[in-house]
């Protein structure tokens, strides 16, 4: 596991973005990752996006790590799943 990328357990549902957002510490600097609720449910099933995230946290954190290493953040510094 890469200790330079850490995921605190502080995910939340952002109603305005319709996404589950979760913080990540990259070399001590905080960033935000986000995945649209619709994408979560289409990929993992279920009815509640936050539950789908929690049930698949490890896979999503691994995918987020790959996106971060590939420097896939947007202009605001957010990493969005697609």
Secondary structure by P-SEA (a helix, b strand, c coil): ccccccccccccccccccccccccccccbbbbbbbbaaaaaaacccccaaaaaaaaaaaaaaaaaaaaaacccccccbbbcc
